[in-house]
Amino acid sequence: MTRPLAARAALALALTWASPASALFPERYVACKEERAKGSEAFEAPPDPSQPRPLPRRGPPALLEVAPLIVIDVPTPGLVPSGHKEVGALAEAPAPLFESTNDYRCIGLPRGKAGISRVVGAPPGTRFRDHPYPTSWVETNMRAAATFALTEVAPSLIRTLARGVPASLEPWQKLERLRLRSSAALALADLGEPSAKAPILSLVVERQEADYPGFWEDGVDALGRLDPPGAHDYAVRSLERFASTPDHDTREDNQMRKLLPLLLRPDPAALKALKAVHLQIDPKLSGSGHASCLVFAARVRAGDAPLRAELAKELSTDLRTNRSAVCFSQAMAAVFPGEDPDELDALLLRHRYRELLSLVRGMKEKDARGVADARFEPARAKLRAWLVKRAGDPDIVKDESDRRFDPVDRVVHLALGAALGDSAAHKDLISTIIDPKDDGIAPFIGASAALDLGLAGAADAAAKRLSLSLSVHTDRRSSEPWARRGWVTVTEHVELIDRLAARGDARFALGLLDRQIHAREATALLLARKKPKQACAVVARAASGAEEHAIQDALWALSILGSSCAAELEALFTDPSATAAARGMALEALAMLREPAIASALAVDPPKDTIRPARQRARIIASSPE
């Protein structure tokens, strides 16, 4: 490969800064490798006298001389793939980063923590044995550190985030530096590190007018999760900057769409800036496009009372203006968010089930706090009557052959009825949630609604739904995009897992076995923070009903809980009714913990071994140092 072609290839690789969705979990068949280093600590099982012992290997003939082995496996700062020395690199080489061939993906956590810390803290230009793309490997370790709440790496992440990008670097080198800074910002947001607020804001300001907007977007996402007030203030300053420029260009339009969701509180400064920007993109304020609609909604959230009154009147009648028709979805969500009983008539007129759910939940929470409001009972009575009237409509009646049927509206309809005392609706809702034949998203939304409303049996039904998702593929059938929280994609599965975890229900750990990779990733992050005592038993009991990939991911993630899972894992490994995938991965997980009880299992090699690959990996895991 010629140098120009190599440079172009490196540049293309550097441009792919987003980590793949499956990067968190290792593939077991490539995770563990035989140790190459001698003298490392070994996990030795007592010899089995019934098994034949291998003959000693013969050495080389005396006339032959063994050539010296040149091992290129130590970090060399200042060297990049093209062979050119990087400006500003360390003068001396740091110590070797790996004493073992295997890292956390093989040996699990917490044994792999030290290796993660070394990789994340490595200086620029460090090379890693068996990892030809160092930047990707550092990013992978950053994500692991963030997912598993390794707060000890926060200083290293902050150093990476604050590290400058010398102008003398080649373009692909600059992009790799930016990838690492962007990933460090996301990791620090996941860790909730308060000292990272200022450097993340500096990164966002630095990148706001630069090329490659993905780095800026990652910084904004991290800032919004770690420091919402600071993100609000930055959004206001950005809008003021947009308003001061003569032309509203494409860059500003794209950035504005990312910044508007950060404006969550009434603010005169924000409102003034929003009005100025609105006049730039839509001088007649007629709702001329999607961007204008987003600004209408943001102005309402920022405290524009006159605009809210105008839109409320338009949305409550026949949508007689262009802006009320074009901006219906954005305006309805902002003007009628389901926070006050006075919104009820408009919500019923427009069949806004999600907002009705918020309204009923809010009234129930205020009742629990003893907040008296004379409007509550009339509102509930009106809603009950409307639900009865709507029960026969084609979008609510369960008829799969009718294209007007909407299963999501139906489950929320049932949840509202159950919250208002309809026992038949309550029974129907629970049946829908736990129906194994329903492979859509409606059962998950119904389960989340039942938990939000505090319905009887909601937690058990939600856990049952999660257990069904181990074997039932979810057919989403929805055009709405999923939201994101850093590296986590927030699906309907994840929303339900979040709610169970917030209640302190250890059954959220069933998400580790979910067929959906996004659910497994989100659950691993929650597991590292919640660390429920019952999680080991929950996962071990359900493991045999899951797919092999999910079992491997789940039991590997349980290593974060350490020896507290040993008894459940040993019971799973010795359970003759468990699947081979579950028994094999249980053995690997026990090897990660270096449990003495598995020494005999590692010493044997049965002729008809259903878990042979797992047994071989377990031997490597147990004997690997660190």
C-alpha positions as CSV (number, residue, x, y, z in Angstrom):
1,M,0.0,0.0,0.0
2,T,1.5,3.3,-1.0
3,R,1.7,6.1,1.5
4,P,-1.1,8.3,0.0
5,L,-3.4,5.3,-0.1
6,A,-2.5,4.4,3.5
7,A,-3.2,7.9,4.6
8,R,-6.6,7.9,2.9
9,A,-7.4,4.6,4.6
10,A,-6.4,5.9,8.0
11,L,-8.4,9.1,7.4
12,A,-11.5,7.0,6.5
13,L,-11.1,5.0,9.6
14,A,-10.7,8.1,11.8
15,L,-13.9,9.5,10.4
16,T,-15.9,6.6,11.9
17,W,-15.8,8.1,15.4
18,A,-19.1,6.4,16.5
19,S,-18.6,3.1,18.3
20,P,-20.7,0.2,17.0
21,A,-23.7,-0.8,19.0
22,S,-22.2,-4.2,19.9
23,A,-18.8,-2.8,21.0
24,L,-19.5,-3.2,24.7
25,F,-19.8,-7.0,24.8
26,P,-17.0,-9.3,23.7
27,E,-17.4,-12.2,21.3
28,R,-16.5,-15.2,23.4
29,Y,-15.0,-17.2,20.6
30,V,-12.3,-14.5,20.1
31,A,-12.1,-13.1,23.6
32,C,-9.5,-15.4,25.1
33,K,-6.1,-16.3,23.8
34,E,-3.4,-18.7,25.0
35,E,-0.9,-16.8,27.2
36,R,2.4,-16.1,25.5
37,A,4.3,-14.7,28.4
38,K,6.2,-17.0,30.8
39,G,6.4,-16.5,34.5
40,S,2.9,-15.2,35.0
41,E,0.9,-16.5,37.9
42,A,-0.9,-19.7,37.0
43,F,-4.2,-21.3,38.2
44,E,-3.1,-24.9,38.7
45,A,-5.7,-27.6,39.2
46,P,-4.6,-30.7,41.1
47,P,-3.7,-33.5,38.7
48,D,-6.3,-36.2,37.9
49,P,-4.6,-39.6,38.2
50,S,-7.2,-41.2,35.9
51,Q,-6.2,-39.0,33.0
52,P,-3.1,-39.6,30.9
53,R,-0.3,-37.2,31.3
54,P,1.4,-35.7,28.2
55,L,4.9,-36.6,27.4
56,P,7.5,-33.9,27.7
57,R,8.4,-32.1,24.5
58,R,11.8,-32.7,23.0
59,G,14.1,-29.7,22.7
60,P,15.8,-28.6,19.4
61,P,18.8,-30.5,18.2
62,A,22.1,-29.4,19.8
63,L,23.5,-28.4,16.5
64,L,20.8,-25.8,15.9
65,E,20.8,-22.5,17.6
66,V,17.5,-20.8,18.4
67,A,17.3,-17.3,17.0
68,P,16.4,-14.5,19.4
69,L,12.7,-13.7,19.5
70,I,11.9,-10.1,18.7
71,V,8.7,-9.1,20.5
72,I,7.0,-5.9,19.3
73,D,4.4,-5.8,22.0
74,V,5.3,-2.9,24.2
75,P,3.9,0.6,23.9
76,T,6.0,3.1,21.8
77,P,4.9,6.7,22.3
78,G,5.3,9.1,19.4
79,L,5.0,6.5,16.6
80,V,2.0,6.5,14.3
81,P,1.0,3.8,11.7
82,S,2.8,5.8,8.9
83,G,6.1,5.7,10.9
84,H,6.4,9.5,11.3
85,K,7.2,10.8,14.8
86,E,4.4,12.8,16.4
87,V,5.2,16.3,17.7
88,G,4.9,16.5,21.5
89,A,5.2,12.9,22.3
90,L,6.9,11.7,25.5
91,A,10.6,11.5,25.4
92,E,10.8,8.1,27.1
93,A,8.7,5.0,26.6
94,P,6.2,4.2,29.3
95,A,6.1,0.8,30.9
96,P,4.5,-2.2,29.0
97,L,0.8,-2.0,29.3
98,F,0.0,-5.7,29.3
99,E,1.5,-8.4,31.5
100,S,-1.1,-10.8,30.1
101,T,-2.3,-11.6,26.6
102,N,-5.9,-11.4,27.8
103,D,-7.8,-8.3,28.9
104,Y,-11.1,-7.6,30.6
105,R,-13.1,-9.0,27.7
106,C,-11.7,-12.4,28.6
107,I,-11.0,-12.3,32.4
108,G,-14.0,-10.1,33.2
109,L,-14.4,-7.6,36.0
110,P,-13.0,-6.7,38.5
111,R,-9.8,-8.5,37.4
112,G,-9.8,-6.5,34.2
113,K,-10.1,-3.1,35.9
114,A,-6.4,-2.5,36.1
115,G,-5.9,-3.1,32.4
116,I,-8.8,-0.8,31.5
117,S,-7.2,1.9,33.6
118,R,-3.8,1.5,31.9
119,V,-5.3,1.7,28.4
120,V,-7.5,4.7,29.1
121,G,-4.6,6.5,30.8
122,A,-2.1,5.7,28.0
123,P,-0.3,8.7,26.4
124,P,-0.9,9.7,22.8
125,G,0.9,7.4,20.3
126,T,0.8,4.3,22.5
127,R,0.6,1.1,20.6
128,F,-1.1,-2.0,22.0
129,R,-0.3,-5.7,21.4
130,D,-2.9,-7.4,19.3
131,H,-4.7,-4.1,18.6
132,P,-3.7,-2.6,15.2
133,Y,-6.0,0.4,15.6
134,P,-5.0,1.9,19.0
135,T,-7.7,4.7,19.0
136,S,-10.5,2.2,18.6
137,W,-9.1,0.1,21.4
138,V,-8.8,3.1,23.8
139,E,-12.4,4.0,22.9
140,T,-13.6,0.5,23.7
141,N,-12.0,0.7,27.1
142,M,-13.4,4.1,27.7
143,R,-16.9,2.8,27.1
144,A,-16.3,-0.2,29.4
145,A,-15.0,2.1,32.1
146,A,-18.1,4.3,31.8
147,T,-20.5,1.4,31.7
148,F,-19.1,-0.4,34.7
149,A,-18.8,2.8,36.8
150,L,-15.0,2.7,37.1
151,T,-14.7,6.2,38.6
152,E,-11.0,5.8,39.1
153,V,-10.3,6.4,35.4
154,A,-12.0,9.9,35.6
155,P,-8.7,11.8,35.9
156,S,-7.3,10.0,32.8
157,L,-10.5,10.8,30.9
158,I,-10.3,14.5,31.9
159,R,-6.7,14.6,30.7
160,T,-7.7,13.2,27.4
161,L,-10.6,15.5,27.1
162,A,-8.4,18.6,27.8
163,R,-5.5,17.5,25.7
164,G,-4.9,19.8,22.8
165,V,-4.5,18.9,19.1
166,P,-1.2,20.2,17.7
167,A,-1.6,21.9,14.3
168,S,1.5,20.0,13.1
169,L,-0.3,16.7,13.1
170,E,-1.6,15.1,9.9
171,P,-5.4,15.3,9.3
172,W,-6.1,11.7,10.3
173,Q,-4.1,12.1,13.5
174,K,-6.1,15.1,14.4
175,L,-9.3,13.2,13.9
176,E,-8.2,10.4,16.0
177,R,-7.4,12.8,18.8
178,L,-10.8,14.3,18.4
179,R,-12.4,10.9,18.6
180,L,-10.7,10.2,21.9
181,R,-11.8,13.6,23.3
182,S,-15.4,13.0,22.2
183,S,-15.5,9.5,23.7
184,A,-13.9,10.8,26.9
185,A,-16.7,13.4,27.2
186,L,-19.4,10.7,26.7
187,A,-17.7,8.4,29.3
188,L,-17.4,11.2,31.9
189,A,-21.1,12.0,31.4
190,D,-22.0,8.3,32.1
191,L,-19.8,8.4,35.2
192,G,-21.5,11.6,36.4
193,E,-18.1,13.3,37.0
194,P,-18.8,16.9,38.2
195,S,-15.3,18.1,37.6
196,A,-15.7,17.4,33.8
197,K,-18.4,20.1,33.3
198,A,-15.9,22.8,32.4
199,P,-13.7,20.8,30.0
200,I,-16.7,19.3,28.2
201,L,-18.1,22.8,27.8
202,S,-14.7,23.9,26.4
203,L,-14.8,21.0,23.9
204,V,-18.3,22.0,22.8
205,V,-17.4,25.7,22.3
206,E,-14.2,24.7,20.4
207,R,-16.1,22.5,18.0
208,Q,-19.2,24.6,17.4
209,E,-17.8,26.2,14.2
210,A,-15.4,23.4,13.2
211,D,-15.8,20.6,10.7
212,Y,-17.1,17.1,11.5
213,P,-20.2,18.0,13.6
214,G,-20.4,14.6,15.2
215,F,-17.8,15.6,17.7
216,W,-19.8,18.7,18.7
217,E,-23.0,16.7,18.9
218,D,-21.3,14.2,21.3
219,G,-20.1,17.0,23.4
220,V,-23.6,18.6,23.6
221,D,-25.1,15.2,24.5
222,A,-22.5,14.8,27.3
223,L,-23.1,18.4,28.6
224,G,-26.8,18.0,28.6
225,R,-26.7,14.9,30.7
226,L,-24.0,16.0,33.1
227,D,-24.9,19.6,33.5
228,P,-28.4,20.5,32.4
229,P,-28.3,24.1,33.8
230,G,-24.9,24.7,32.0
231,A,-26.3,23.2,28.8
232,H,-29.3,25.5,29.0
233,D,-27.0,28.5,29.4
234,Y,-24.9,27.4,26.5
235,A,-27.9,26.9,24.3
236,V,-29.1,30.5,25.1
237,R,-25.6,31.9,24.2
238,S,-25.6,29.9,20.9
239,L,-29.1,31.2,20.0
240,E,-27.9,34.7,20.7
241,R,-24.9,34.1,18.4
242,F,-27.2,32.7,15.6
243,A,-29.5,35.8,16.0
244,S,-26.5,38.2,15.6
245,T,-25.5,36.7,12.2
246,P,-27.1,38.1,9.1
247,D,-27.9,34.8,7.5
248,H,-29.2,31.6,9.2
249,D,-27.1,28.9,7.4
250,T,-27.4,25.2,7.4
251,R,-24.8,24.7,10.2
252,E,-26.8,27.0,12.5
253,D,-30.0,25.2,11.6
254,N,-28.6,21.8,12.4
255,Q,-27.1,23.0,15.6
256,M,-30.3,24.7,16.6
257,R,-32.2,21.5,16.3
258,K,-29.8,19.9,18.8
259,L,-29.9,22.8,21.2
260,L,-33.6,23.5,21.5
261,P,-34.3,20.3,23.6
262,L,-31.8,21.7,26.2
263,L,-34.2,24.7,26.9
264,L,-36.3,23.2,29.6
265,R,-37.2,26.2,31.8
266,P,-38.8,29.6,31.4
267,D,-36.1,32.1,30.7
268,P,-36.5,35.7,29.4
269,A,-33.0,35.6,27.8
270,A,-33.8,32.4,26.0
271,L,-37.2,33.7,24.8
272,K,-35.6,36.9,23.4
273,A,-33.0,34.9,21.5
274,L,-35.7,32.4,20.2
275,K,-37.8,35.3,18.9
276,A,-34.9,36.8,17.0
277,V,-33.9,33.4,15.5
278,H,-37.5,32.7,14.6
279,L,-37.8,35.9,12.6
280,Q,-34.8,34.8,10.6
281,I,-36.0,31.4,9.6
282,D,-39.7,32.2,9.4
283,P,-40.3,36.0,9.0
284,K,-44.1,35.6,8.9
285,L,-44.1,33.1,11.8
286,S,-46.5,30.9,9.8
287,G,-44.9,27.6,10.5
288,S,-43.1,27.3,7.2
289,G,-41.1,24.2,8.1
290,H,-40.0,21.8,10.7
291,A,-37.4,24.1,12.2
292,S,-40.0,26.8,12.6
293,C,-42.3,24.3,14.4
294,L,-39.5,23.4,16.8
295,V,-38.9,27.0,17.7
296,F,-42.7,27.5,18.3
297,A,-42.6,24.7,20.8
298,A,-39.3,26.1,22.4
299,R,-40.8,29.5,22.8
300,V,-43.8,28.1,24.7
301,R,-41.4,26.2,27.0
302,A,-39.3,29.3,27.5
303,G,-42.3,31.2,28.8
304,D,-44.0,32.9,25.9
305,A,-47.5,33.2,27.5
306,P,-49.1,35.2,24.6
307,L,-48.0,32.6,22.0
308,R,-49.2,29.8,24.2
309,A,-52.6,31.3,24.5
310,E,-52.8,31.8,20.7
311,L,-51.8,28.3,20.0
312,A,-54.1,26.8,22.6
313,K,-57.0,28.5,21.0
314,E,-56.0,27.3,17.5
315,L,-55.3,23.7,18.6
316,S,-58.6,23.5,20.5
317,T,-60.7,24.3,17.5
318,D,-60.4,23.3,13.8
319,L,-56.7,24.0,13.1
320,R,-57.7,27.0,11.1
321,T,-54.2,28.5,10.8
322,N,-51.3,27.1,8.9
323,R,-49.0,27.0,11.9
324,S,-51.5,25.0,13.9
325,A,-51.8,22.5,11.1
326,V,-48.2,22.2,10.1
327,C,-46.8,22.3,13.6
328,F,-49.5,20.3,15.3
329,S,-47.3,17.6,16.8
330,Q,-44.7,20.0,18.2
331,A,-47.2,22.6,19.4
332,M,-49.6,20.1,21.1
333,A,-46.8,18.6,23.1
334,A,-45.6,22.0,24.3
335,V,-49.0,23.7,24.8
336,F,-50.8,20.7,26.3
337,P,-48.2,18.6,28.1
338,G,-50.7,17.0,30.5
339,E,-49.7,19.0,33.6
340,D,-53.0,20.7,34.4
341,P,-56.7,19.6,34.5
342,D,-57.7,22.6,32.4
343,E,-56.0,20.9,29.5
344,L,-58.4,18.0,29.6
345,D,-60.9,19.2,27.0
346,A,-58.2,19.7,24.4
347,L,-56.5,16.4,25.1
348,L,-59.8,14.5,24.8
349,L,-60.6,16.4,21.5
350,R,-57.2,15.4,20.0
351,H,-57.0,11.9,21.5
352,R,-53.7,12.6,23.2
353,Y,-53.2,9.4,25.1
354,R,-49.6,10.0,26.3
355,E,-50.5,13.4,27.7
356,L,-53.6,12.0,29.3
357,L,-51.4,9.5,31.0
358,S,-49.2,12.3,32.3
359,L,-52.2,14.1,33.6
360,V,-53.7,11.2,35.5
361,R,-50.3,10.3,36.9
362,G,-49.8,13.9,38.1
363,M,-53.2,14.0,39.8
364,K,-52.5,10.7,41.5
365,E,-49.1,11.9,42.8
366,K,-50.6,15.2,44.1
367,D,-53.3,13.2,45.9
368,A,-50.6,11.1,47.5
369,R,-48.9,14.3,48.7
370,G,-52.1,15.7,50.1
371,V,-52.4,18.5,47.5
372,A,-56.1,19.3,47.3
373,D,-57.5,20.5,44.0
374,A,-61.3,20.8,43.4
375,R,-60.8,20.2,39.7
376,F,-59.5,16.7,40.0
377,E,-62.7,14.8,40.6
378,P,-64.7,16.5,37.8
379,A,-61.7,15.8,35.5
380,R,-61.7,12.2,36.4
381,A,-65.4,11.8,35.9
382,K,-65.2,13.4,32.4
383,L,-62.2,11.2,31.5
384,R,-64.1,8.0,32.6
385,A,-67.1,8.9,30.4
386,W,-64.8,9.6,27.5
387,L,-63.0,6.3,27.9
388,V,-66.3,4.4,27.9
389,K,-67.4,6.2,24.8
390,R,-64.1,5.5,23.0
391,A,-64.0,1.8,24.0
392,G,-66.0,0.8,20.9
393,D,-63.9,2.8,18.4
394,P,-62.0,0.8,15.7
395,D,-58.5,2.0,16.9
396,I,-59.2,0.7,20.4
397,V,-61.2,-2.5,19.8
398,K,-58.7,-5.4,19.4
399,D,-59.1,-6.5,15.8
400,E,-55.9,-7.3,14.0
401,S,-57.6,-7.4,10.7
402,D,-58.7,-3.8,10.9
403,R,-55.9,-1.5,9.8
404,R,-57.3,1.3,12.0
405,F,-56.5,-0.7,15.1
406,D,-53.7,0.9,17.2
407,P,-52.3,-1.4,19.8
408,V,-50.3,1.3,21.6
409,D,-53.4,3.6,22.0
410,R,-55.3,0.5,23.2
411,V,-52.9,-0.3,26.1
412,V,-52.7,3.3,27.3
413,H,-56.5,3.4,27.1
414,L,-56.7,0.3,29.3
415,A,-54.1,1.8,31.7
416,L,-56.1,5.0,32.1
417,G,-59.3,3.0,32.7
418,A,-57.5,0.8,35.3
419,A,-56.1,3.9,37.1
420,L,-59.7,5.3,37.3
421,G,-61.1,2.1,38.8
422,D,-62.1,0.0,35.8
423,S,-61.3,-3.6,37.0
424,A,-62.1,-5.1,33.5
425,A,-59.6,-2.7,31.9
426,H,-57.0,-3.6,34.6
427,K,-57.4,-7.3,33.9
428,D,-57.2,-6.8,30.1
429,L,-54.1,-4.6,30.5
430,I,-52.2,-7.2,32.5
431,S,-53.3,-9.9,30.0
432,T,-51.9,-7.9,27.2
433,I,-48.6,-7.2,28.9
434,I,-47.9,-10.9,29.6
435,D,-49.3,-12.2,26.3
436,P,-46.5,-14.3,24.7
437,K,-48.2,-14.1,21.3
438,D,-48.0,-10.3,21.2
439,D,-44.6,-9.5,19.7
440,G,-45.1,-5.7,19.3
441,I,-44.1,-2.8,21.4
442,A,-47.5,-2.2,23.0
443,P,-46.9,-4.7,25.9
444,F,-43.8,-2.8,26.9
445,I,-45.5,0.6,26.7
446,G,-48.5,-0.8,28.7
447,A,-46.1,-2.2,31.3
448,S,-44.4,1.1,31.6
449,A,-47.7,2.9,31.9
450,A,-48.9,0.5,34.6
451,L,-45.7,1.1,36.6
452,D,-46.1,4.9,36.2
453,L,-49.7,4.7,37.5
454,G,-48.8,2.4,40.4
455,L,-51.3,-0.3,39.3
456,A,-51.6,-3.5,41.3
457,G,-49.5,-6.3,39.8
458,A,-47.6,-3.9,37.5
459,A,-44.1,-5.0,38.6
460,D,-44.8,-8.7,38.3
461,A,-46.3,-8.2,34.8
462,A,-43.4,-6.0,33.7
463,A,-40.9,-8.7,34.9
464,K,-42.9,-11.3,33.0
465,R,-42.7,-9.2,29.9
466,L,-39.0,-8.9,30.2
467,S,-38.7,-12.7,30.7
468,L,-40.7,-13.2,27.5
469,S,-38.3,-10.9,25.6
470,L,-35.6,-13.5,26.2
471,S,-37.1,-15.6,23.4
472,V,-39.7,-13.4,21.7
473,H,-38.4,-11.0,19.0
474,T,-40.0,-7.6,19.2
475,D,-41.5,-6.3,15.9
476,R,-41.5,-2.6,16.5
477,R,-43.7,-1.4,13.6
478,S,-43.1,2.3,14.4
479,S,-41.5,5.1,12.4
480,E,-40.6,7.1,15.5
481,P,-36.8,7.2,16.1
482,W,-35.4,5.9,19.3
483,A,-33.8,8.4,21.7
484,R,-30.1,8.1,22.8
485,R,-28.3,8.6,26.1
486,G,-24.6,8.7,25.1
487,W,-23.8,5.2,23.8
488,V,-27.2,3.8,25.0
489,T,-30.1,3.6,22.6
490,V,-33.4,4.1,24.6
491,T,-35.8,1.5,23.2
492,E,-39.2,0.5,24.6
493,H,-37.3,-2.4,26.4
494,V,-34.9,0.1,27.9
495,E,-37.7,2.4,29.2
496,L,-39.3,-0.5,31.0
497,I,-35.9,-1.7,32.4
498,D,-35.3,1.9,33.6
499,R,-38.6,2.0,35.5
500,L,-38.0,-1.4,37.3
501,A,-34.5,-0.3,38.3
502,A,-35.8,3.0,39.6
503,R,-38.2,1.1,41.8
504,G,-35.3,-1.0,43.2
505,D,-36.7,-4.2,41.6
506,A,-33.8,-6.5,40.9
507,R,-35.7,-8.1,38.1
508,F,-34.6,-5.3,35.9
509,A,-31.4,-7.5,35.5
510,L,-33.5,-9.7,33.2
511,G,-32.5,-7.1,30.6
512,L,-29.0,-8.7,30.6
513,L,-30.6,-11.7,28.8
514,D,-32.8,-9.7,26.4
515,R,-32.6,-10.6,22.7
516,Q,-32.2,-6.9,22.0
517,I,-28.6,-5.7,22.3
518,H,-29.7,-2.2,23.4
519,A,-31.5,-3.6,26.4
520,R,-28.4,-5.6,27.4
521,E,-26.2,-2.6,27.2
522,A,-28.5,-0.4,29.2
523,T,-28.9,-3.1,31.8
524,A,-25.2,-3.5,32.2
525,L,-24.8,0.2,33.0
526,L,-27.6,0.0,35.6
527,L,-26.2,-3.1,37.1
528,A,-22.9,-1.5,37.8
529,R,-24.6,1.3,39.7
530,K,-27.5,-0.4,41.5
531,K,-25.7,-3.7,42.2
532,P,-28.8,-5.5,43.6
533,K,-28.1,-8.6,45.7
534,Q,-30.8,-10.6,43.9
535,A,-29.4,-9.9,40.4
536,C,-27.3,-13.1,40.3
537,A,-30.2,-15.3,41.2
538,V,-32.5,-13.5,38.7
539,V,-30.2,-14.0,35.8
540,A,-29.0,-17.5,36.7
541,R,-32.6,-18.8,37.0
542,A,-33.6,-17.4,33.6
543,A,-30.4,-18.0,31.7
544,S,-31.4,-21.3,30.1
545,G,-34.3,-19.6,28.3
546,A,-32.2,-17.0,26.5
547,E,-30.1,-17.1,23.3
548,E,-26.5,-18.1,23.5
549,H,-25.1,-14.6,22.8
550,A,-27.4,-13.1,25.5
551,I,-26.3,-15.7,28.0
552,Q,-22.6,-15.0,27.3
553,D,-23.1,-11.2,27.6
554,A,-25.2,-11.5,30.8
555,L,-22.9,-13.8,32.8
556,W,-19.8,-11.9,31.7
557,A,-21.5,-8.7,32.9
558,L,-22.3,-10.3,36.3
559,S,-18.6,-10.5,37.0
560,I,-18.9,-6.8,38.1
561,L,-20.7,-8.1,41.2
562,G,-17.7,-10.3,42.1
563,S,-17.8,-13.4,44.3
564,S,-21.4,-12.6,45.4
565,C,-22.6,-14.5,42.3
566,A,-20.4,-17.6,42.9
567,A,-23.1,-19.8,44.5
568,E,-25.7,-19.1,41.8
569,L,-23.2,-19.6,39.0
570,E,-22.0,-22.9,40.5
571,A,-25.6,-24.1,40.8
572,L,-26.2,-23.2,37.2
573,F,-23.0,-25.0,36.0
574,T,-24.0,-28.2,37.9
575,D,-27.6,-28.1,36.9
576,P,-28.2,-31.0,34.4
577,S,-31.4,-29.3,33.2
578,A,-29.6,-26.2,32.1
579,T,-28.7,-25.6,28.5
580,A,-25.1,-26.2,27.4
581,A,-24.7,-22.5,26.6
582,A,-25.7,-21.6,30.1
583,R,-23.6,-24.2,31.8
584,G,-20.5,-23.4,29.7
585,M,-20.7,-19.7,30.3
586,A,-21.3,-20.3,34.0
587,L,-18.0,-22.1,34.1
588,E,-16.3,-19.2,32.3
589,A,-17.8,-16.8,34.8
590,L,-16.6,-18.9,37.7
591,A,-13.1,-18.9,36.2
592,M,-13.3,-15.1,36.1
593,L,-13.8,-15.3,39.8
594,R,-11.2,-18.0,40.3
595,E,-13.4,-20.1,42.3
596,P,-11.5,-23.1,43.7
597,A,-14.6,-25.3,43.3
598,I,-14.1,-25.5,39.5
599,A,-10.6,-26.9,39.6
600,S,-11.8,-30.4,39.0
601,A,-14.0,-29.3,36.1
602,L,-11.0,-27.6,34.4
603,A,-8.7,-30.6,35.0
604,V,-10.9,-33.1,33.0
605,D,-11.6,-33.3,29.3
606,P,-14.6,-35.6,28.8
607,P,-14.8,-37.4,25.4
608,K,-18.3,-36.2,24.7
609,D,-18.1,-32.7,26.1
610,T,-21.0,-30.4,25.3
611,I,-19.2,-27.4,26.6
612,R,-15.8,-28.1,25.2
613,P,-15.1,-24.5,23.9
614,A,-16.3,-22.9,27.1
615,R,-14.1,-25.3,29.2
616,Q,-11.1,-24.5,27.1
617,R,-11.7,-20.7,27.5
618,A,-12.3,-21.2,31.3
619,R,-8.8,-22.8,31.6
620,I,-7.3,-19.7,29.9
621,I,-9.4,-17.3,32.0
622,A,-8.4,-19.0,35.3
623,S,-4.7,-19.1,34.4
624,S,-4.4,-15.6,33.0
625,P,-2.6,-13.1,35.2
626,E,-4.2,-9.9,36.6
